[in-house]
């Protein structure tokens, strides 16, 4: 037997494999089929002596984040939310409400946005605290759903990420067409006006969407813990674009006219429900980030500084998103005062500006459209492609890492037809509500398990092994049973979805009881708290046997700990893995290994 060490570059990451197998055994190589050789060629993390189930439970992308990758401080999260708030979707949520038959006036709409994003900040802080243990969403879901039961919420989140990535890319497509229009001539839309099959969009519109997908591809290469630099840059670009368009719109329209003095379109109980629906639209816009917030909070510099991060989330989210929404409302109002028509997208407003094709207008539209493109890019990566890639590493770790998963998300998103979902404001808001139904139920189960059932207690090694590392004769406390599924979580998850099903059917145009419609209007709350309460009751009636503090239902107690994960593999396996793959983000990190080996 021989000991060989080598390094290879795979997806821009240096992989170091240490194998004790006899690599000179040519007979084994000859018996491999072409398919087996192909799989070995494309694999990102060779399995070595790990089985497929072990790779599902533990791999580099899923392991607890060590100190070297904990680089996000409170101000990085603040700039993250500043950058994330300036995106087209945030503009549309507020301004689209001024376009509906039961439209609210501007200050009622803005107040509902404040309330909605304040609630979003609170819910996000609740779920993100789980990630401060250094674990991502796929691992956090194992706490409640079980080691293998977590595959369902992961799949659920993966599907939602892919669909939303596609929708956000389609929303951002006009930013590219605006830039092309500014450069290549006033009649460019007419020269490329041929409709594609189905008549949903023209060649000109599709070109913008396609080029935005290409634009995103360059940035999917950035590793997660270095994305903070992208969000910092995006924050400056976004502020320039948002406030630049606002000032331009106010000057061009010579004020806001009578738009802001318009009363609410409804009164009484109808006004109250319109306010609730507007609030929940803002909250639903955050359903994705609420659910997968551990994917970002795990990179926090210190687990102990959660109070500061809680304030950052709870304060910066409503402030930043409400300011962006106000800008969207004012730009929509100024455009209506100027053109006599309501435009629910800032890109449509700039398209109208280009009807006067002067050099100054062309330059202004180009740079503001570029700022919006950068803003949309950061939002799509943070909320969708990164979540998609992180979650897929749990489902297929041998062939996929976060980077490859992000690119797969891009390809799937391009293959969809998201422009049908964003063809009108009513369709757009309907999709937002439907999207949050499933994720709110998952978040409710996770919150109930961590805060009420476990009171913050986590045994990290047991989250990565079917057998308890401390006692191999016993199952992991998060396996629950031989199939690794916690049935209580799935019952609670289904109970969280059921109250919204009938209302969702009504939202598609079918006639349903009015009570179901009212429940569906508060879909996030209905899903979250139904799942939360049912899970807590089930865990009381059918107690979980291990890993749960012995407390009465309303007895006080909190058992959260700070975890040392610098030598996590030794805690998990009893030794460092020598058959797996050690990965380095750049060649300079090789010196760390060399110093470590000398010691």
C-alpha positions as CSV (number, residue, x, y, z in Angstrom):
1,X,0.0,0.0,0.0
2,X,1.3,3.5,-0.8
3,X,0.5,6.9,0.6
4,X,-0.1,9.5,-2.1
5,X,-0.9,13.2,-1.7
6,X,-1.9,15.5,-4.5
7,X,-3.8,18.7,-5.2
8,X,-6.1,19.5,-8.0
9,X,-8.2,22.5,-9.0
10,X,-11.9,21.8,-9.1
11,X,-14.3,24.6,-9.7
12,X,-11.6,27.1,-8.8
13,X,-11.1,25.5,-5.4
14,X,-8.0,23.5,-4.5
15,X,-9.0,20.0,-3.4
16,X,-6.5,17.9,-1.4
17,X,-7.2,14.2,-1.3
18,X,-5.3,11.9,0.9
19,X,-5.8,8.3,-0.1
20,X,-4.4,5.2,1.5
21,X,-5.6,3.1,-1.4
22,X,-3.1,1.5,-3.7
23,X,-3.5,3.8,-6.8
24,X,-1.3,1.6,-8.8
25,X,-3.8,-1.2,-8.9
26,X,-4.4,-1.1,-12.6
27,X,-6.8,-4.1,-12.6
28,X,-9.4,-2.1,-10.6
29,X,-9.1,0.8,-13.0
30,X,-9.6,-1.4,-16.0
31,X,-12.8,-3.0,-14.6
32,X,-14.4,0.5,-14.2
33,X,-17.1,1.3,-16.7
34,X,-17.1,4.5,-18.7
35,X,-19.9,5.8,-16.5
36,X,-18.0,5.2,-13.3
37,X,-15.0,6.9,-14.7
38,X,-17.2,9.9,-15.7
39,X,-18.7,10.1,-12.2
40,X,-15.2,10.1,-10.7
41,X,-14.2,12.8,-13.1
42,X,-17.0,15.2,-12.2
43,X,-17.3,14.5,-8.5
44,X,-16.5,17.5,-6.3
45,X,-16.0,15.6,-3.1
46,X,-14.7,12.0,-3.5
47,X,-16.4,9.7,-1.1
48,X,-13.3,7.9,0.0
49,X,-14.4,5.6,2.9
50,X,-17.7,7.4,3.4
51,X,-21.0,5.9,2.3
52,X,-23.6,7.9,0.4
53,X,-25.6,8.3,3.6
54,X,-22.5,9.6,5.5
55,X,-21.8,12.1,2.7
56,X,-25.4,13.3,3.0
57,X,-24.9,13.8,6.7
58,X,-21.5,15.4,6.6
59,X,-19.5,17.2,4.0
60,X,-17.5,20.4,3.8
61,X,-20.3,22.7,2.7
62,X,-22.5,21.6,5.6
63,X,-20.1,21.3,8.4
64,X,-20.3,23.9,11.3
65,X,-18.6,27.2,10.3
66,X,-15.2,27.5,12.0
67,X,-13.6,30.7,13.2
68,X,-11.7,31.4,9.9
69,X,-15.0,31.8,8.0
70,X,-16.9,33.7,10.8
71,X,-16.2,37.1,9.2
72,X,-19.6,38.8,9.2
73,X,-19.9,41.6,11.8
74,X,-23.0,43.6,12.7
75,X,-22.2,46.3,10.2
76,X,-21.9,43.7,7.4
77,X,-25.5,42.6,8.2
78,X,-26.6,46.3,8.2
79,X,-25.0,46.9,4.7
80,X,-26.5,43.6,3.6
81,X,-30.0,44.8,4.3
82,X,-29.4,48.3,2.9
83,X,-28.2,46.6,-0.3
84,X,-31.0,44.0,-0.3
85,X,-33.8,46.6,0.2
86,X,-33.0,48.5,-3.0
87,X,-34.4,46.0,-5.5
88,X,-37.2,46.1,-8.0
89,X,-39.4,43.7,-6.1
90,X,-39.5,46.0,-3.1
91,X,-40.6,48.9,-5.3
92,X,-43.3,46.8,-6.9
93,X,-44.9,45.6,-3.7
94,X,-45.8,49.0,-2.5
95,X,-46.5,50.7,-5.9
96,X,-48.6,47.8,-7.2
97,X,-51.0,48.3,-4.3
98,X,-51.8,51.7,-5.7
99,X,-52.9,50.1,-9.0
100,X,-55.5,47.6,-7.7
101,X,-59.3,48.4,-7.7
102,X,-59.2,48.4,-3.9
103,X,-56.1,50.6,-3.8
104,X,-54.9,52.3,-0.7
105,X,-53.7,55.9,-0.5
106,X,-50.0,56.4,-0.3
107,X,-49.6,56.9,3.5
108,X,-51.8,53.9,4.4
109,X,-49.8,51.8,1.9
110,X,-46.5,53.0,3.4
111,X,-47.7,52.3,7.0
112,X,-48.6,48.8,6.0
113,X,-45.2,48.3,4.5
114,X,-43.6,49.5,7.8
115,X,-45.6,47.0,9.8
116,X,-45.0,44.2,7.3
117,X,-41.2,44.6,7.3
118,X,-41.0,45.1,11.0
119,X,-42.7,41.7,11.4
120,X,-40.3,40.3,8.8
121,X,-37.3,41.5,10.8
122,X,-38.7,39.9,14.0
123,X,-39.4,36.5,12.3
124,X,-36.0,36.6,10.6
125,X,-34.2,37.2,13.9
126,X,-36.1,34.3,15.4
127,X,-35.0,31.7,12.8
128,X,-31.5,33.2,12.2
129,X,-30.6,32.6,15.9
130,X,-30.5,28.8,15.1
131,X,-27.7,29.5,12.6
132,X,-25.5,31.2,15.2
133,X,-24.6,27.7,16.2
134,X,-22.6,27.6,13.0
135,X,-25.1,25.5,11.1
136,X,-26.9,26.2,7.8
137,X,-30.6,25.7,7.0
138,X,-30.3,22.1,5.9
139,X,-28.7,21.2,9.2
140,X,-31.0,23.4,11.3
141,X,-34.0,21.5,9.7
142,X,-32.6,18.2,11.0
143,X,-33.3,19.3,14.6
144,X,-37.0,19.1,14.1
145,X,-37.6,17.0,11.0
146,X,-34.9,14.4,11.6
147,X,-31.7,13.5,9.9
148,X,-33.3,12.1,6.8
149,X,-36.7,13.8,7.2
150,X,-35.0,17.1,6.6
151,X,-34.8,16.1,2.9
152,X,-38.4,17.3,2.5
153,X,-38.0,20.9,3.7
154,X,-34.7,21.0,1.8
155,X,-36.5,20.0,-1.4
156,X,-39.3,22.4,-0.6
157,X,-36.8,25.2,-0.2
158,X,-34.8,24.2,-3.3
159,X,-37.9,24.3,-5.5
160,X,-39.0,27.7,-4.1
161,X,-35.5,29.1,-4.6
162,X,-35.4,28.0,-8.2
163,X,-38.8,29.5,-9.0
164,X,-38.0,32.7,-7.2
165,X,-34.6,33.0,-8.8
166,X,-36.3,32.7,-12.2
167,X,-38.9,35.3,-11.3
168,X,-36.4,37.8,-9.9
169,X,-34.3,37.4,-13.1
170,X,-37.3,38.1,-15.3
171,X,-38.1,41.2,-13.2
172,X,-34.5,42.4,-13.7
173,X,-34.5,41.7,-17.5
174,X,-35.8,45.2,-18.4
175,X,-32.7,46.7,-16.7
176,X,-30.6,45.2,-19.4
177,X,-33.0,46.2,-22.2
178,X,-33.0,49.8,-20.8
179,X,-29.2,49.9,-21.0
180,X,-29.3,48.5,-24.6
181,X,-32.0,50.9,-25.5
182,X,-29.9,53.8,-24.2
183,X,-26.9,52.7,-26.3
184,X,-28.1,51.3,-29.5
185,X,-30.9,53.7,-30.7
186,X,-34.4,54.9,-30.0
187,X,-36.0,52.4,-32.3
188,X,-34.3,49.3,-30.9
189,X,-37.5,47.9,-29.3
190,X,-39.3,48.2,-32.7
191,X,-36.4,46.5,-34.5
192,X,-36.6,43.6,-32.2
193,X,-40.4,43.6,-31.7
194,X,-41.1,40.1,-33.1
195,X,-43.1,38.0,-30.6
196,X,-41.9,34.6,-29.4
197,X,-44.2,31.6,-29.5
198,X,-47.1,32.2,-27.1
199,X,-47.0,36.0,-27.5
200,X,-45.9,36.6,-23.9
201,X,-42.8,38.6,-24.8
202,X,-40.8,39.9,-27.7
203,X,-37.3,39.1,-28.8
204,X,-36.2,42.4,-27.3
205,X,-37.7,41.5,-23.9
206,X,-36.3,38.0,-23.9
207,X,-32.8,39.3,-24.8
208,X,-32.8,41.4,-21.7
209,X,-33.8,38.4,-19.5
210,X,-31.2,36.2,-21.1
211,X,-28.4,38.7,-20.8
212,X,-29.2,39.2,-17.1
213,X,-28.8,35.5,-16.6
214,X,-25.4,35.7,-18.2
215,X,-24.5,38.7,-16.1
216,X,-25.4,36.8,-12.9
217,X,-23.2,33.8,-13.9
218,X,-20.0,35.7,-13.2
219,X,-20.9,36.5,-9.6
220,X,-22.1,33.0,-8.7
221,X,-18.4,32.0,-8.4
222,X,-17.9,34.1,-5.2
223,X,-17.8,31.9,-2.0
224,X,-20.5,32.6,0.6
225,X,-18.3,34.1,3.3
226,X,-16.9,36.6,0.8
227,X,-20.2,37.9,-0.4
228,X,-20.2,40.6,2.2
229,X,-18.0,42.7,-0.2
230,X,-20.5,42.3,-3.0
231,X,-23.3,43.6,-0.7
232,X,-21.2,46.5,0.4
233,X,-20.6,47.6,-3.2
234,X,-24.2,46.9,-4.0
235,X,-25.3,49.2,-1.2
236,X,-23.6,52.2,-2.7
237,X,-24.8,51.4,-6.2
238,X,-28.4,50.9,-5.0
239,X,-28.6,54.1,-3.1
240,X,-27.3,56.0,-6.1
241,X,-29.9,54.4,-8.4
242,X,-32.9,54.7,-6.0
243,X,-32.5,58.3,-4.9
244,X,-31.2,59.3,-8.3
245,X,-34.5,58.1,-9.9
246,X,-36.6,59.8,-7.2
247,X,-35.0,63.2,-7.7
248,X,-35.2,62.9,-11.4
249,X,-38.9,61.9,-11.3
250,X,-39.8,64.7,-8.9
251,X,-38.1,67.3,-11.1
252,X,-39.4,65.9,-14.4
253,X,-43.0,65.7,-13.1
254,X,-42.7,69.1,-11.4
255,X,-44.1,67.7,-8.2
256,X,-46.6,65.0,-7.4
257,X,-49.8,66.8,-8.3
258,X,-53.0,65.5,-6.7
259,X,-51.9,61.8,-6.6
260,X,-50.9,62.0,-2.9
261,X,-54.1,63.6,-1.9
262,X,-56.2,60.7,-3.3
263,X,-58.3,58.9,-0.6
264,X,-58.4,55.2,0.0
265,X,-60.4,53.3,-2.6
266,X,-62.2,51.4,0.1
267,X,-63.6,52.1,3.6
268,X,-64.6,50.3,6.8
269,X,-63.8,46.6,7.1
270,X,-62.8,46.4,3.5
271,X,-60.1,49.0,4.2
272,X,-58.9,47.0,7.3
273,X,-58.6,43.8,5.2
274,X,-56.8,45.7,2.4
275,X,-54.3,47.0,5.0
276,X,-53.8,43.5,6.3
277,X,-53.3,42.1,2.8
278,X,-50.8,44.9,2.1
279,X,-48.9,44.1,5.3
280,X,-48.8,40.4,4.6
281,X,-47.5,41.0,1.0
282,X,-44.5,42.8,2.5
283,X,-44.0,39.9,5.0
284,X,-44.5,37.3,2.3
285,X,-41.7,39.0,0.3
286,X,-39.4,37.9,3.1
287,X,-40.6,34.3,3.4
288,X,-37.5,32.9,1.6
289,X,-34.9,34.8,3.7
290,X,-36.7,34.1,6.9
291,X,-36.6,30.3,6.3
292,X,-33.0,30.1,5.1
293,X,-31.6,32.9,7.4
294,X,-29.3,30.4,9.1
295,X,-27.3,30.2,5.9
296,X,-26.1,33.7,6.6
297,X,-26.2,34.0,10.4
298,X,-23.8,31.0,10.6
299,X,-21.0,33.3,9.3
300,X,-21.6,35.8,12.2
301,X,-18.3,36.8,13.9
302,X,-19.5,35.9,17.4
303,X,-22.4,33.8,18.6
304,X,-22.5,35.8,21.8
305,X,-23.3,39.1,20.0
306,X,-26.8,38.0,19.0
307,X,-28.5,40.9,20.8
308,X,-26.7,43.3,18.5
309,X,-27.6,41.3,15.4
310,X,-31.2,41.0,16.6
311,X,-31.4,44.8,16.7
312,X,-29.7,45.1,13.3
313,X,-32.3,42.8,11.7
314,X,-35.3,44.2,13.5
315,X,-34.4,47.9,12.9
316,X,-32.5,47.9,9.6
317,X,-35.0,45.7,7.7
318,X,-38.1,47.9,8.3
319,X,-36.2,51.2,7.9
320,X,-34.3,50.2,4.7
321,X,-37.3,48.5,3.0
322,X,-39.8,51.2,4.0
323,X,-37.5,53.9,2.6
324,X,-37.2,52.0,-0.7
325,X,-41.0,51.4,-0.8
326,X,-41.6,55.1,-0.2
327,X,-39.3,56.0,-3.1
328,X,-41.3,53.5,-5.2
329,X,-44.6,55.1,-4.2
330,X,-43.3,58.7,-4.9
331,X,-41.9,57.7,-8.3
332,X,-45.2,56.0,-9.2
333,X,-47.1,59.1,-8.1
334,X,-44.9,61.4,-10.0
335,X,-45.2,59.3,-13.2
336,X,-48.9,59.2,-12.8
337,X,-49.0,63.0,-12.5
338,X,-46.8,63.3,-15.6
339,X,-48.3,60.6,-17.8
340,X,-51.8,60.1,-16.4
341,X,-51.1,56.3,-15.9
342,X,-50.0,54.2,-12.9
343,X,-46.7,52.4,-13.5
344,X,-46.0,49.8,-10.8
345,X,-42.3,49.2,-11.8
346,X,-39.6,51.9,-11.8
347,X,-38.2,50.3,-15.0
348,X,-41.5,51.2,-16.8
349,X,-41.1,54.8,-15.7
350,X,-37.6,54.9,-17.2
351,X,-38.9,53.4,-20.4
352,X,-41.3,56.3,-20.7
353,X,-38.4,58.7,-20.1
354,X,-36.5,57.2,-23.1
355,X,-39.3,58.4,-25.4
356,X,-37.4,61.7,-25.3
357,X,-34.1,60.4,-26.6
358,X,-31.7,63.0,-25.5
359,X,-28.0,62.4,-24.5
360,X,-28.7,63.4,-20.9
361,X,-31.7,61.1,-20.6
362,X,-29.9,58.2,-22.2
363,X,-27.0,58.5,-19.8
364,X,-29.3,58.9,-16.8
365,X,-31.3,55.8,-17.7
366,X,-28.2,53.7,-18.4
367,X,-26.6,54.3,-15.0
368,X,-29.7,54.0,-13.0
369,X,-30.7,50.8,-14.8
370,X,-27.1,49.5,-14.1
371,X,-27.6,50.3,-10.4
372,X,-30.9,48.4,-10.4
373,X,-29.3,45.5,-12.2
374,X,-26.6,45.3,-9.5
375,X,-29.3,45.6,-6.8
376,X,-31.3,42.8,-8.3
377,X,-28.1,40.6,-8.7
378,X,-27.3,40.8,-5.0
379,X,-30.9,40.0,-4.0
380,X,-31.1,37.0,-6.3
381,X,-27.8,35.6,-5.0
382,X,-28.6,36.1,-1.3
383,X,-32.2,34.9,-1.3
384,X,-32.1,32.3,-4.0
385,X,-29.1,30.9,-5.7
386,X,-27.0,30.6,-2.5
387,X,-29.9,28.9,-0.7
388,X,-30.4,26.6,-3.7
389,X,-26.7,25.7,-3.8
390,X,-26.4,25.2,0.0
391,X,-29.5,23.0,0.2
392,X,-28.4,20.8,-2.7
393,X,-25.1,20.1,-1.0
394,X,-27.1,18.1,1.5
395,X,-29.0,16.2,-1.2
396,X,-26.1,15.4,-3.6
397,X,-22.8,16.2,-1.9
398,X,-20.7,13.9,-4.0
399,X,-21.4,15.9,-7.2
400,X,-22.5,19.3,-6.1
401,X,-21.1,22.0,-3.9
402,X,-22.5,25.5,-3.3
403,X,-21.0,26.9,-6.4
404,X,-22.2,24.2,-8.7
405,X,-25.6,24.3,-7.1
406,X,-25.8,28.0,-7.8
407,X,-25.1,27.5,-11.5
408,X,-27.6,24.7,-11.6
409,X,-30.2,27.1,-10.2
410,X,-29.3,29.5,-12.9
411,X,-29.9,26.9,-15.7
412,X,-33.2,25.8,-14.2
413,X,-34.4,29.4,-13.8
414,X,-33.6,30.1,-17.4
415,X,-35.6,27.0,-18.5
416,X,-38.8,28.4,-16.7
417,X,-41.2,30.9,-18.1
418,X,-41.4,33.4,-15.1
419,X,-42.8,36.3,-17.2
420,X,-46.2,34.7,-16.9
421,X,-46.1,35.2,-13.2
422,X,-45.1,38.9,-13.4
423,X,-47.4,39.8,-16.2
424,X,-49.6,42.0,-13.9
425,X,-49.6,43.3,-10.4
426,X,-52.4,41.0,-9.3
427,X,-50.7,37.9,-10.5
428,X,-47.5,39.0,-8.8
429,X,-49.0,39.5,-5.4
430,X,-51.0,36.3,-5.7
431,X,-47.8,34.4,-6.3
432,X,-46.1,36.1,-3.3
433,X,-48.9,34.9,-1.0
434,X,-48.8,31.3,-2.4
435,X,-45.1,31.2,-2.0
436,X,-45.1,31.9,1.7
437,X,-47.7,29.3,2.6
438,X,-45.2,26.4,2.5
439,X,-42.2,28.1,3.9
440,X,-44.0,29.7,6.9
441,X,-45.1,26.2,8.1
442,X,-41.5,25.0,7.9
443,X,-40.3,28.0,9.9
444,X,-43.0,27.5,12.5
445,X,-41.9,23.9,13.1
446,X,-38.2,24.9,13.4
447,X,-39.0,27.8,15.8
448,X,-41.2,25.6,18.0
449,X,-38.6,22.9,18.2
450,X,-35.6,25.2,19.0
451,X,-37.2,27.8,21.3
452,X,-39.9,25.8,23.1
453,X,-39.1,22.1,22.9
454,X,-35.3,22.2,23.1
455,X,-34.9,25.6,24.8
456,X,-31.8,26.3,22.7
457,X,-30.0,23.0,23.4
458,X,-28.1,21.4,20.5
459,X,-25.7,18.5,20.3
460,X,-23.8,19.3,17.1
461,X,-22.0,16.0,16.6
462,X,-25.4,14.1,16.7
463,X,-26.7,16.4,13.8
464,X,-24.1,14.8,11.5
465,X,-24.2,11.1,12.4
466,X,-26.9,8.4,12.3
467,X,-25.2,6.8,15.4
468,X,-24.5,9.0,18.4
469,X,-20.7,9.8,18.4
470,X,-20.7,9.6,22.2
471,X,-22.3,6.1,22.2
472,X,-22.2,4.1,18.9
473,X,-24.7,1.6,20.3
474,X,-27.4,4.3,20.3
475,X,-29.0,6.2,17.5
476,X,-28.4,9.9,17.2
477,X,-30.8,12.0,19.2
478,X,-31.9,13.6,15.9
479,X,-32.5,10.3,14.1
480,X,-35.7,9.8,16.2
481,X,-36.1,6.3,14.7
482,X,-34.4,3.9,12.3
483,X,-35.6,5.8,9.2
484,X,-34.4,9.2,10.6
485,X,-37.8,11.0,10.4
486,X,-39.6,12.9,13.1
487,X,-43.3,12.3,12.3
488,X,-44.4,15.1,14.7
489,X,-42.7,17.7,12.5
490,X,-44.5,16.5,9.4
491,X,-47.9,16.4,11.1
492,X,-47.4,19.9,12.3
493,X,-46.1,21.0,8.9
494,X,-49.2,19.7,7.1
495,X,-51.4,21.3,9.8
496,X,-49.7,24.6,9.0
497,X,-50.5,24.3,5.3
498,X,-54.1,23.1,5.6
499,X,-55.7,26.4,6.8
500,X,-54.5,28.2,3.7
501,X,-55.3,25.6,1.0
502,X,-58.9,26.6,0.5
503,X,-58.1,30.3,0.5
504,X,-55.3,29.7,-2.1
505,X,-57.9,28.1,-4.4
506,X,-60.0,31.2,-3.9
507,X,-57.0,33.4,-4.9
508,X,-56.8,31.6,-8.2
509,X,-60.3,32.8,-9.1
510,X,-62.5,30.0,-7.7
511,X,-65.5,30.7,-5.4
512,X,-64.7,29.6,-1.8
513,X,-66.2,30.5,1.6
514,X,-65.4,34.1,2.7
515,X,-63.9,32.7,6.0
516,X,-61.2,30.8,4.0
517,X,-60.4,34.0,2.1
518,X,-59.9,35.9,5.4
519,X,-57.6,33.1,6.7
520,X,-55.6,33.1,3.5
521,X,-55.0,36.9,3.8
522,X,-53.0,36.2,7.0
523,X,-51.4,33.1,5.4
524,X,-47.9,33.6,6.9
525,X,-49.3,33.9,10.5
526,X,-51.8,31.0,9.9
527,X,-49.0,28.8,8.6
528,X,-46.3,29.7,11.2
529,X,-48.4,29.7,14.4
530,X,-50.5,26.6,13.4
531,X,-47.3,24.6,12.8
532,X,-45.7,26.1,16.0
533,X,-48.6,25.2,18.3
534,X,-49.3,21.7,16.8
535,X,-45.7,20.7,17.0
536,X,-45.5,21.9,20.7
537,X,-48.6,19.9,21.6
538,X,-47.4,16.7,19.8
539,X,-44.1,16.9,21.6
540,X,-45.9,17.1,24.9
541,X,-48.4,14.3,24.2
542,X,-45.7,12.1,22.5
543,X,-42.4,13.2,24.2
544,X,-39.1,13.0,22.4
545,X,-37.0,10.6,24.3
546,X,-33.5,12.1,24.2
547,X,-31.9,15.5,23.9
548,X,-34.8,17.4,25.4
549,X,-34.7,19.3,28.7
550,X,-36.9,17.8,31.4
551,X,-39.1,20.9,31.9
552,X,-42.8,21.4,32.4
553,X,-44.7,23.1,29.5
554,X,-44.4,26.6,30.9
555,X,-41.4,26.2,33.1
556,X,-38.5,28.6,32.5
557,X,-35.2,27.5,31.2
558,X,-32.7,28.2,28.5
559,X,-29.8,25.8,27.5
560,X,-28.1,27.4,24.5
561,X,-24.3,27.0,24.5
562,X,-21.4,28.3,22.6
563,X,-19.9,25.6,20.4
564,X,-16.2,25.0,19.7
565,X,-16.0,23.5,16.2
566,X,-12.3,24.0,15.4
567,X,-11.7,20.3,15.8
568,X,-15.2,19.2,14.9
569,X,-14.1,16.1,12.8
570,X,-12.3,14.7,15.9
571,X,-15.5,15.1,18.0
572,X,-17.6,13.5,15.3
573,X,-15.4,10.7,14.0
574,X,-12.7,10.4,16.7
575,X,-10.1,11.4,14.2
576,X,-9.5,13.7,11.2
577,X,-10.9,12.4,7.9
578,X,-8.1,11.2,5.7
579,X,-10.2,9.9,2.9
580,X,-12.3,13.0,2.3
581,X,-11.4,16.2,0.7
582,X,-9.9,19.3,2.4
583,X,-10.8,22.4,0.4
584,X,-9.0,25.8,0.2
585,X,-10.4,29.0,-1.2
586,X,-7.0,30.1,-2.6
587,X,-3.5,28.8,-2.8
588,X,-2.3,31.1,0.1
589,X,-4.3,28.9,2.5
590,X,-2.0,26.1,1.6
591,X,0.6,27.7,3.9
592,X,-1.8,27.1,6.8
593,X,-1.8,23.4,6.0
594,X,1.9,23.2,5.8
595,X,2.3,24.9,9.2
596,X,-0.3,22.6,10.6
597,X,1.5,19.5,9.3
598,X,4.8,20.7,10.7
599,X,3.2,21.0,14.1
